[in-house]
Amino acid sequence: MTAIVGIGGGIGASRLWRVLAAATDPSRLTLVVNTGDDIWHRGLRICPDLDTTLYALSDRQDVERGWGLRDETFRCMEELRALGEEVWFNLGDRDLATHLLRTELLRDGAGLAEVTARLAAAMGVAARVLPATEQEVVTTIETADGRRLHYEEFLVREQVRPPVRAVVYDGADAARPAPGVLDAIAGADLIVLAPSSPPASIAPVLAVPGVRDAICAARAPVVAVSPIVSGVPLEDPGDRGRAEARAALLGCAGVAPTATGVAGVYRHLCDRFVLDTADDAELPAVRELGLDAVAVPTLLHRGAPAQPLLDTLLTVPAEAPWS
Amino acid sequence: MTAIVGIGGGIGASRLWRVLAAATDPSRLTLVVNTGDDIWHRGLRICPDLDTTLYALSDRQDVERGWGLRDETFRCMEELRALGEEVWFNLGDRDLATHLLRTELLRDGAGLAEVTARLAAAMGVAARVLPATEQEVVTTIETADGRRLHYEEFLVREQVRPPVRAVVYDGADAARPAPGVLDAIAGADLIVLAPSSPPASIAPVLAVPGVRDAICAARAPVVAVSPIVSGVPLEDPGDRGRAEARAALLGCAGVAPTATGVAGVYRHLCDRFVLDTADDAELPAVRELGLDAVAVPTLLHRGAPAQPLLDTLLTVPAEAPWS
């Protein structure tokens, strides 16, 4: 059966991975997950995108909230607030178990790939979930007023408000792909770039030396799914203001906040670009970039049927350069 | 008003400290708390006796259970179990906030005394709560079969079952009294040894070089309250089997499991020994040790009135050597 490698970040990607895992052999599905958001917080190592991926694939994700576990409580954080602490990064009581266990294993000397594999096994996740790298690569927002914010500080604590001057990936130069990443990419029959924010969730993966080259050198077709539908980033369907701020973040990274804009930054990397039917007017523009462009319903979380998207991903066109 | 220093451990001591704090000026009450049970567990620094003291004095203790906070949940630990982890040390969700904050402050370089003062202030505790030492002194159980167990492993994980060869205080030689401890002892008008287990809760404090000498040199009278009533250690009124095992632990430390046995080990340290009226037949034996012995009701948690015990502690007899 087809070996698939998915590359991506959090909520947007995880919706697609769930559908792919259900429709294919999940043991042949490898997910290379963004670690640029990972953060040391209160002595715990938090990996937002790895956790979102694990929680989604173990069917325990809080789909409404977009992060964390279903049936969650926040008693520990409430108590921290009662102790006078500022709690800007809200961790659920059950979620804390993941962070405690991960942090303990890391402190005991295990690498993040091994730790993630252990967590995945404990959660009954059949797909292989890999961090992009085991080194600490930090997606860092340089603000217009000269501050350097960790991406989670920018996203959660500052609510995407500060004007952005640049997005950089601290530590990327010295990072190496995590064990298994390059082999998975080389051995893939299909590579999927998730509908995740290019600067926040895809670029930190590609910034790890060797990953981009491996994707370009892979025998597999590379299909990207647009993270922008009707000019709105997928992650924040319910929060237009934050979506617009995120779109502005795209602009600072040199990406126009449209499907075509994203296709532009992926044009040397991918073969097929999938955009939502709402944006099918952009098909000619994407094709002008030299990409095989397809429009299908992509808004899985709003009830779009999964099959057309799956067909588009899993059906290799005869005229494709890799066939 | 009288400056009081209390020396002790967990639940047995905390009942007395609550009564003392209510009956006196709590800002003149300094508690020097056992740290021999403190343990690194899942990356968190847990201080069982300091927490019991803080929770009791902030009136949030779970008095029935004997440890932790009232109105507690254990969702994080349940999730760790669901992840296949052995959870022998049960930490409540609200309780975790204390451990996360303490660990963070310690990792940031603060000493345990400063951290404890900050926690006490956050919890609205008016009494001064001091760790006996800021260094890591570990009450270690050497078992008959040659193992060395942290006291909490012995107490909680192994349920006080393994036969004990010796109790030692690892690290005590290199420890120093925490900031404030010696000054508080020297400036006290009254020193109270809590009804806590001598080997588990009092000896680790006295093992810190300088503390025993400071108590002996202090101008204040030293009054001890027996932790044994009718041959049963106070901590486990509802669990006779565990109480007997704890009594055996006393024996391994060279202490007979009776009020007189405890008075014997304190005879060079204290002036007055308070035992429960249930043991008043032991008064002559304790007096033969050279101590001023008094029998009053001491079982506060079983509804004994506090006033006779308070009177005994707070009334300095005219013939006392310190008057």
Interface residues (C-beta under 8 A of the other chain):
Chain A: R42 G43 L44 T73 R75 C76 M77 E78 E79 L80 A82 L83 G84 E85 D93 R94 L96 A97 T98 L100 L101 T103 E104 R107 L119 A122 M123
Chain B: R42 G43 L44 T73 R75 C76 M77 E78 E79 L80 A82 L83 G84 E85 D93 R94 L96 A97 T98 L100 L101 T103 E104 R107 L119 A122 M123
